[in-house]
Amino acid sequence: GLLERPVLPPHLVVPIVTYKLFVTGKSGVGKTALVASLAGTPVSPGHHETLGIEATAVFWPAKPQASARPVIFQLNFWD
C-alpha cells in the first residue's frame, strides 16, 4: 500500500521529496483519524488520546503537470 515505499523497476529513477508534517490541534478533533485515513490504515471507532508522538510515513506518487517525470512524495506525519 501507500505506507511502504513503492517498488519500481531498476531503470526508472524517481526522485523522492520528503516533508515532515506536524499535526496539532485540540483533543478529540480527529487528528489521528485523519492521518490514519491518509495512510490507508483502519480508523479506530472509539476515542483514545495519543500518548506522546506517533510518526507515520506515507509515500505518495505524483506526476507534476509541467514535467514528464514522476515524483514520489514521502510525507512523514507527526501526530
KAWO-V415959 format. One record per run of one state. SS is the DSSP state (a for helix, b for strand, c for the rest). FROM is the first residue (numbers start at 1). LEN is the number of residues. If there is no record, write none. Layout:
ss/from/len
SS/FROM/LEN
SS/FROM/LEN
This chain:
ss/from/len
c/1/14
b/15/8
c/23/8
a/31/9
c/40/15
b/55/9
c/64/6
b/70/9
c/79/1
